[in-house]
Structures are given as structure tokens and as C-alpha cells.
């Protein structure tokens, strides 16, 4: 039930339309542009991307925590940790983005990160 409530709230929230936001930094690059940067400056691109990804996923987690708290006060009192990033290593982030961009060169880096974030395990607290 909680997943349905949160999914419904997310559909109606600003988070549902990331395209409405002006994504800043490396996350706003297309995969094609990012891949070109990566070819010329692999270590710098990797480091900047991993830093940006970790910050973006932390913001996603915090936003979902706030949303869940609002839902819990109205409906239920379950607690779920979304996108458990505790064991996520920089090499895994880098590999995921490179693979994603190979398949979807017209996508943006933030989309690759969202796919990764959504694939992370959820844990009940």
C-alpha cells in the first residue's frame, strides 16, 4: 500500500517531471557529449561524474524521505529507505553510466543515474 501511495504522490509531484528542471553540471550532459569527454579525459570525467551522481542520489533520497514522512502522517506508519546507496562503489557508478550511455546515447547523464538509483535495493526500517 505504501508503495502505491508514494508512487501516486511521485506521479503528481515535481519529481515526476525532471525535464521541467534545468539540470546543472555534468548530469545535464547528453550521453553522447559525456562519452566524448570521457574519451579525452577519462579520470577527470569519471571523478566529476561520480561526485555529481552521489550528490544527486543523496538529494533524491532526501526528497523521497520528506515525501514519505508527509505520506506517513496522513496514511500509514511504514518506513522504507529508498535507493540504499551505502554499498554503492564509484566503480559501479562509472560502469553503469558507461553501459547506459552506450545503449542510450541521446539520453542525459541524470537519466542514467536515476535508472541506477531506482535499481538499488529498498530496505524497510
N, C-alpha and C positions, 0 to 999 in steps of 0.2 A: 504494500500500500504506500509506504513512504517513497519508494522509487517512482510510483505513478504521480504522486503529489509533486515531487521535486521535478520530474520530467515535464509535467504540465506547467509548473511555475517557470522553468527554464525556457520553455517554448514561448511563454508570454513575456519573458524578461528581456532586457537589452543584451544579455549574453547570447541569446538565440540568433542575433544578427551581427556577427563580428564584422561583416562587410560594411556596416554603418559607421564603424570606427576607423580612424586614421591610425593604422598600426605603425609605430615608430621603430627605428633601429633595424637590426638585421632580420627581425621577424617579419618585416613588411616586404622583404625582397621576394621576387619570384624565385622558384626553384632553379630556373634556367640562369638567372643572374647570380644566384648564390653559388651554383656549380662552377661558373666561370671564376668567381672569387676563390673558390676552394682549389681550383686547379693551379692558380697563380700563387696563392698564399695559404696553403693547407693548414698550417699550425695556427696562424692568427685567425683564420676564418673559423676553425674548429673551436678555439678558445672563446671567441666572441659569441659564437652561436650557442655553445653550451651555457655560458653565463646568462645570455638572454633567455634561453629555454628554461633554465632553473628559476629565474625571476618570474617568467610568465606562468609557469606551472604553480609557483607559490601564490601568485595573485589569483589564479583560477581556484586553487584550494581554499583560499581565504574567502573569496566571493561565494563559493558553494557553502562554506561553513556558516556565513552570515545568512544566506538564504535558508539553509536547513534550520537554523535557530529560529527564524521567523516562522517557518512552517511548523516546527515543533510546538511553538507557543499556541498555535491555533488548532493543530490536528492531533499529533501523536508525540510520543516522547522517545523515539528511537534515535540513536546516534550512529552515523556512518561516516567514516573517514574516506573521502573521495580521493582518487589518484594518490595512492600511498607511494610517495617518492623516496622514502627512506633508504631503500637499497638500490636506487637507480644510479648507475655509474656514468660518468661522462662519455666513456667509450660506447656505451649502449645508446645514448642520445645521439651521438655523432653517426653511428652506424644506421640508426633508424632514419635519420634525416637524409642521409645519402641514398639509402634504398628508396625512400619515399619520393625523393626528387628525381630519381631515375625513372620511376613509373609515372609520375605526375609533374612534368617539367613546367607546366603552366600554373601550378598551384603556388601558394605562398608558404614561406617557412613557418609562419604561425600555424598554418593548417596541418603541417607535418607534426608539429609539436602537440597540437590538440588531439590528433589521432593517437600519438604515443600516450598522452595523458589519459585518454579515455580507455586505453588498453591496460592500464595499471590496475592492480587488484584493489578492491574496496574492502575495508575492514570495518566490522561492527565494533562499537565501543561499549 
